[in-house]
Amino acid sequence: MRERAMHDEGLGRATWRALGTQVELRVRDRNELAAAEAQVQRELDAIDRACSRFRADSELSRLNARAGRPVRVSPLLAQALELAVDAARLTEGDVDPTVGRALQLAGYDRDWRRLAAPRGEPQPQPTRLALQARLGWRTIGLDRATCTVRMPAGVRLDLGATAKAWAADRAAAAAFAASGCGVLVSVGGDIATSGPAPHGGWSIHVTDDHRSAPSAPGQTIAIRCGGLATSSTSVRRWSHARHTMHHIIDPRTGAPARGRWRTVSVAAEDCAQANIATTAALVRGGGAVDWLARLRLPARLVDWQGRVTVVGDWPEALDATAQPARAAAR
């Protein structure tokens, strides 16, 4: 189902589902909405065909099935893999694309909305998953010149921490090129912008679940450029093996991360970098604040008691009764 809206101030908006989640497109010139939307759909479809772990006909599924042998891939998937490896290097392995097997063992082998409902625990139980292969991102061999990938037998890649946000970045850039006006693209709450922002910036309500109404607990902010991502372990949860699971895997244990934070939001130069940081922060737990501060990334972190910590230039909450703690760069 696709929804379109035209606003009096000239802005246009469209929403639909793709990549298993809600997509929102905003454009500064409503007359350019159709042109921008066509480009966003094209980019998201290309990423889905290349990078989806849930499509048997995707390039990633074929690559996983052929682990142990050199495989030629498209330039698009090669770029996606390069970004995933760069993310692992930047985060010292906290964001690792080789957690595909761990996600399967945690029961995440289909769209999470089709999984069993969680049992209601506030956090996943401390279950250790016996991985058949825990070899890590350094075992991925990628030859960009020939678009050839080599990885050991048994490794299963998952690009969930990078591909969706990267898709938002690519879609926003393509929509701007086609429309000539400022655009915002949100793919499941991973937000990318391109071109001039509206007066006052793009308004965004930051909360645990991107599907929530503007009245949901959280904070409304504005961005003029770059990307914004929010990752949470309180929303995408399901029951498996009598425990509550979620989709953020700690590569060191092979089990869902059990860190201090419930939800992390980060603003960065682009959406991919923002989402890499949010995922790593959930895995790092208490060490995330200093790490984000060293990278000078504005961030908002919410713990399991609902207490908020902000990092860097992230704006203070307007509600004086809920002022967050502020962490400075060190």
N, C-alpha and C positions, 0 to 999 in steps of 0.2 A: 504494500500500500504506500502510495506517495502522497505527501501533503505539500501544498504550495501556499504561500502567503505573500501579499504585497503590502508594504507599510507606507503610511502617509509620507514619511520623510524620504521616500524613494528607495528604501532598502527592500531587497527581495529575499525570500527564505524558502527552502525546500527540505523536506525530510523523507527518508525512505530507509529500508533495511538492506544491508550488504555486509559481507564478511561476518555474518552471524550476529550483527549488532546494529544499533541505530546510527544512521548517518544524518548529519545536518549540514546544509550549505547556506551561508549568508553572503549576499553580494551587496555592494554599495549602490549599484544601479539596477533596479528591478527589471529594466528592459534587457539586461544581459543575463538574466537568470537561466534561461534555456541553454544558451551557449556554454555557460559555466558548468551547468549540471551535466551536460553531455560529456564534458572532459573529465569531471569527477567520476562518473560512472565508468568511463573507459579505463581510467587508472586503477580504480578499485577492482575491476574485473581482471585486469592483467596481474595484479598482485595476488588475487585469490587463486588464479590458475597456476601461478608460479610457486606460491609460498604456503598454501593451506595444508595443514596436517590432517584435515578432516575430509578432504576430497581424494578419492582413490586415483583420479586422473590428473592430480596436480604434479608438477615437476618435483616438488619436495617429497611427495609420497613415493615417486619412482626412485628418487635418489636414496631414500631410506631403505627401500626394498633391495637396493643393489650395494649396500654398504659392504666394504671389503674389496670392491673393484673400482678402478678409475671410471668416472662418469662425466660425460660432457653435458653441460647445462647451458641454458640461455644466458645472455649477458644480464638480463634482469635478475634472475636468481643468483648469478655470481655476485652482483652488486649487493643483493640482500644478505648473502652469506658473508661478504666482506664487512658489511656493517655489523653483523652479529659477532664476528670475531673481534672487530675493533671494540665493541661494547664489552666483551669478556676481558680484553686487555685493559681497558680503562678502569673497569671495576674490580680488577684483580680476581676475576673468576666468579664474582657474585652474580653476574648475569651470564649464564652459560648456555649456548644453544644446544648442547648435547644432553639436555634434561628430558628429551622426548620420551625415553624409556621410563624415567621416573614418573612422568605425568601419566603414562599408560598404566603403570602399576598403582597409581593413586586413583585410578578409575576414570581419568579424563581422556576418554577415547572417542568422544563425540561431543556435539554441541552441549555445553554445560546445562542448558535449560532442559535437556532430556535426561539428565542424571537424577538420581534419587535425592529427595529433599534432605537438607542437613538436619541433624538431630537437635540442633539448638545450642550446642556448646559455644561459648564466646570465642574460643580459639580451637584449632585442630588439636587433637590428642597427640602426645609425643610418640607417634608411630615411626619406627624406622623401616624403610622399605629396602628389601634385599635386592639391590640392582644386579642385573645380569652383566651389565657393563657400565663402569663408572670411570671412563677414561679421560673425559674433560676436553675442553675446547682446543687445547694445543695439539690434539691428534687430528684436527681437520687440516687437510692439505688443499689449498686453493691456488690454482695457477690462473691468474686473471688473463694472461695473454691468450691462453687456449680455452678458457672457461671450463677447466677440468677440475673435478673435486675428487679427493681421495680421503677416505676415513675408514677406521677399522670395522670389521664385521661386528654386528651387535649394536653399534651406535645408532641412535635415532635422534634426528634433529628436530627441534621445535623453535620457530622464529617468533613466538608470541610476544616476546619482550621488545621486539624491534620492528617487525614487519608492518603491523597495523599503524603505528605512529609514522613510520616512513611512508606508508601509503597516503596518510593525511598530508604530509609535506609535499609529496609528488602531485597529489590531486589539487592542492591549493595553488601550487606553481602553474600547473596546466590550466586551471580555471582562470587565473589572472591573465595568463598569456592569451587565452581565447576571448576574454571579456574586456580586458583593458581597464577593469575597475577592481577596487579592493575586495578581497574575498576572505571568508573564514570557513574552514572545513573541520567538522568534528566527526571522528570515527570512533564511536563508543566512548566519547569523552576525551579522546586524544585529539588535541586541537592544534591546527596549523593555520597560519595566516600568510597572505601574500598581497602586496600592493598597499596603497594608502588606506588607513583605517578611517572609520567614521569619526566625526568630531566627538571627542571624549573617549575614543577607543572602542574596542569590541567588549561588550558587557558579558561576563561569564559568572555563573553561580557555581562555586566550588563546594562540592559535597561528596559524601561517600559514594553515591550512585548517580551517574550522569542522567539516569532516567527520572530522577526525582523532580518534583515541582519546585519552582523558585522559592517556595515557602519552607522547603526542607532545611534542617539545621546545616549551617555552613557559612560561607562568606561570598559576597558578590564583589568581584574585582573587575578591572578593565585592563586590556592589553592593547598595545598599538602595533606590535610586530612580533615575529618569532613564534614560538610554540609553547604550549602549556599541556601538561599531562597530569593525571591523577590515577594512582594505583591504590587498590584497597583489597584487604583480605577478608572483609566483612560482607561482601556482596556475592562474588562468584564462588559459592561454596556448595558442597554436596556431601552426601553420606556414602561411604565406601568402607567395607570391612569393619563395620560398626564404629567408625570414627568419622568426624567431620573433616573434610579435606578442602583445600583451596588451590588456586592455580599458580601461586608464587612458590617455586621450589628452591630450597636451599641446596645448592650443588654439593655442599660438604656432607650432607646427610642423605640426600636423595629423597627427603620428605618435605611436605609443606612447611615453609618458614614459620617459626614461632617467636617472632621478634616483639619489640616493645610497641610498635606502631600499628594502628588499625588502617590508617589512610595517610598517604603522602601525596602532596601536589608540588610540582616544580615548574618554574618558568625557565626557558632556555632559548638559545639561538634558533633552534628548530624543535619540532615535536619529537623527533626520534631521540635527540639528546635528552630532552626532558623526561621521556618515558624510561630510558635507560637508567637515569638517576633515581626515578621513583621506585623502580623495581629493585635496584641495588639497595636503596635506603630501607625497604621493608626487610630485606635479607640481613642487612648489617645491624638493624636494631639500634641500640643505644649509641653505637659509633657513627650513625648516619649524620647526626647534627654537625659534628666537627668536619666530617668528610665533605658535606655539602657546602659548609662555610669556606673550606679551603678552595673548593672549585668556584666560589663566588656565585653560586646558583641560588636565587631567591626560592624559598620553599616554605611550605606549611605542613606540619606533621601533627597528626592527631593520635593520641594513645588510646588504650582500651578503656580508660576512664573518661574519655572525651576531652581531656586537656590538650590544649593547642600550643605548639612551639613553632615560632617562625624564625626563618634564617635569612640573613642579608636584607635585601630591599623589599621583601614581601611586605605588603601594606598591613598596618594594624587593623584589627577589627573595629568597626564603628561603635559597636555596643560596648559601652564602658564597663558593663558588668561581666564581660567575657573577654577581657584583654588577654592576649596570649603572652607567654614568655618569649623573650627574644634572645636568639643566640647570635653572637657576633663572630666575625672571622677571626681566626687566631693565627 
